[in-house]
Each structure stands twice: as structure tokens, then as C-alpha cells.
Amino acid sequence: MKTTRWEDHSDQLERLNAWLDIDPEHTAVVTIDMHRGHLGGEDATMPVTAEVTTRVLGAAEKFLRFARDVGMPVIHTIFISAPRWKCSWVLSSMSTP
């Protein structure tokens, strides 16, 4: 069984967030593969613990709410790689406030 090593990068994230400046008039948010197939339990393509799923979805919900509240477009995509298509991006939905 492969061992997974978790690293804490919270200090780096705090420094990046302090530096980050978002201009809502010139920014869009793009999510990639934010669906149960990735963020679910054991049947997910990249399963994570329930705690990680809860943390990721909570942070995503908070950020997407912020983006919509300030007028940024939010674009949800799903990446598909299948034998018939080498690499295709499929726009699953696009929502604007």
C-alpha cells in the first residue's frame, strides 16, 4: 500500500493571501472538477477523508459566494480525457450573478 505524506503549507498560504489583490472587474473564477467524482468518498477518482472534503467544500462555497457577491463570473468545468478525445475541456455550466 502506498503511503501518503501530508504537508502543512498554511504559512505559505497566509503570505500569498496577504499579497493577493483581486480586481472583480477583471477577474473570473474557474473551477475544475469540483464534483463528487473527485471530492467524494471511496468511489471517487481521488478519494479523500470526510474532513478534507468538508474543508475543501466549505472553503470553495465561501470563495464562490464572495466572487458572485462582488460580480465576478463563475465558470465550472469538467476535464475529460477519454480514448476518443485526447484532452477536452467541457464547459458544464456558467453562472453570473
PEDA-V684085 format. One line per field, one symbol per residue. ss: DSSP state (~ for helix, > for strand, _ for the rest). A space follows every 10 residues. Layout:
# PEDA-V684085
ss=???
This chain:
# PEDA-V684085
ss=_________~ ~~~~~~~~~_ ___~~~_>>> >>___~~~~_ _________~ ~~~~~~~~~~ ~~~~~~~~~_ __>>>>>>>> >>__>>>>>> >>>>>__
